[in-house]
Amino acid sequence: MIAQLYTAYLGELYGIVFFKTFAEKYSDDSHNDKWQTLIKVEELTAKRLKTGLEALGHPCADYDQAMAEKGLADAEKWLSLPWKELVDTMVPWVAPYQQRYQQQANEATEHQALFTLVADHENAIYDYLLAEQRNEENSLNVLTAFIKKYA
């Protein structure tokens, strides 16, 4: 169980670099607030996971070279996509993670709060992307609700 949570923590480190790459390099600056909000979701989740894992005796580095390189490489593959195509590409990419983390949270017999955090985080990102796909004006509300809940 701790291994699953640590894998999720590494995923947050990946996500931070992934979204920061878009915030810094994406051609359409009109989406920068969205990138910044996604970064906050990843950073908040990483911080809370790190605190929880370290309390369980599992140390967590603040940086992982392999995850940073992967996050950068994956973001750079999609930097040239227009917003709609990017969102349409990200929805099916995020879906399996959303399903896996929700299933882990549903099946967890210990460390329920940490598993719920991970699932809530991925659900927020997935629901946000679906709202973007539907062109909903208040799509960021999904992410800001997560931030308010866990800040």
C-alpha positions in Angstrom: 0.0 0.0 0.0 2.8 2.4 0.8 4.4 1.6 -2.5 1.2 2.7 -4.3 1.2 6.0 -2.4 4.9 6.5 -3.1 4.3 5.9 -6.8 1.5 8.5 -6.7 3.9 10.9 -5.0 6.4 10.4 -7.9 3.5 11.0 -10.2 3.0 14.4 -8.6 6.7 15.3 -9.1 6.2 14.3 -12.8 3.0 16.4 -13.0 4.6 19.5 -11.5 7.3 19.5 -14.2 4.8 18.6 -16.9 2.4 21.5 -16.1 5.3 23.9 -15.4 6.7 23.2 -18.9 3.3 24.2 -20.4 3.1 27.3 -18.2 6.6 28.3 -19.4 6.5 27.3 -23.0 2.9 26.9 -24.3 2.3 29.2 -27.2 -1.1 30.4 -26.1 -0.7 32.6 -23.0 -4.4 32.9 -22.5 -4.4 29.5 -20.7 -1.6 30.4 -18.2 -4.1 30.7 -15.3 -5.1 27.1 -16.0 -1.6 25.9 -16.0 -0.9 27.7 -12.7 -4.0 26.2 -11.1 -3.0 22.7 -12.3 0.5 23.3 -10.8 -1.1 24.2 -7.5 -3.1 21.0 -7.5 0.0 18.9 -8.1 2.2 20.8 -5.6 -0.5 20.6 -2.9 -1.0 16.9 -3.4 2.7 16.3 -3.4 3.2 18.2 -0.2 0.4 16.4 1.6 1.5 13.0 0.3 5.1 13.7 1.3 4.0 14.6 4.8 1.8 11.5 5.1 4.4 9.1 3.7 7.2 10.5 5.9 5.0 10.1 8.9 4.8 6.5 8.0 8.6 6.2 7.8 8.9 6.5 4.1 11.3 9.3 3.1 10.4 11.3 0.0 12.8 13.5 -2.0 11.6 16.8 -3.2 12.9 16.1 -6.7 13.3 13.0 -8.8 15.5 13.3 -11.9 13.7 10.5 -13.9 10.3 11.9 -13.2 11.4 15.4 -14.1 12.9 14.2 -17.4 9.8 12.2 -18.2 7.5 15.2 -17.4 9.5 17.5 -19.6 9.7 15.0 -22.5 6.0 14.3 -22.4 5.0 17.9 -22.3 7.3 18.8 -25.1 5.6 16.2 -27.3 2.3 18.2 -27.0 3.4 21.8 -26.7 2.5 22.6 -30.3 -1.1 21.3 -30.0 -3.8 23.9 -30.1 -5.8 24.0 -26.8 -8.8 22.0 -28.0 -6.6 19.2 -29.4 -4.4 19.3 -26.3 -7.5 18.8 -24.0 -8.8 16.1 -26.3 -5.4 14.3 -26.1 -5.2 14.7 -22.3 -8.7 13.3 -21.5 -8.0 9.7 -22.5 -4.4 10.0 -21.2 -5.6 10.9 -17.7 -8.6 8.5 -17.6 -6.7 5.3 -16.7 -4.9 7.1 -13.8 -8.2 8.5 -12.6 -9.7 5.0 -12.7 -6.7 3.4 -11.0 -6.5 5.9 -8.2 -10.2 5.8 -7.5 -10.1 2.0 -7.4 -7.1 2.1 -5.0 -9.0 4.5 -2.8 -12.1 2.3 -2.8 -10.1 -0.8 -2.0 -7.7 0.7 0.6 -7.9 -0.9 4.0 -5.4 1.5 5.6 -4.1 5.0 5.0 -7.5 5.9 3.6 -7.0 9.6 3.9 -3.9 9.5 1.6 -5.6 7.3 -0.9 -8.6 9.6 -0.9 -6.3 12.6 -1.5 -4.7 10.9 -4.5 -8.1 9.9 -6.0 -9.6 13.4 -5.3 -6.6 15.0 -7.0 -6.9 12.8 -10.1 -10.7 13.2 -10.2 -10.4 16.9 -10.1 -7.9 17.0 -13.0 -10.0 14.6 -15.0 -13.3 16.5 -14.3 -11.6 19.8 -15.1 -10.4 18.4 -18.5 -13.9 17.1 -19.2 -15.3 20.6 -18.4 -12.8 22.2 -20.7 -13.8 19.7 -23.4 -17.4 20.9 -23.0 -16.2 24.6 -23.1 -17.7 25.2 -19.6 -16.9 28.8 -18.5 -16.3 27.8 -14.9 -14.1 24.7 -15.5 -11.4 25.9 -13.1 -14.0 25.7 -10.2 -13.3 21.9 -10.1 -9.6 22.6 -9.4 -10.1 25.5 -7.0 -12.6 23.4 -5.0 -9.9 20.7 -4.6 -7.4 23.3 -3.5 -9.8 24.8 -1.0 -10.5 21.3 0.4 -6.9 20.3 0.9 -5.1 23.6 1.5 
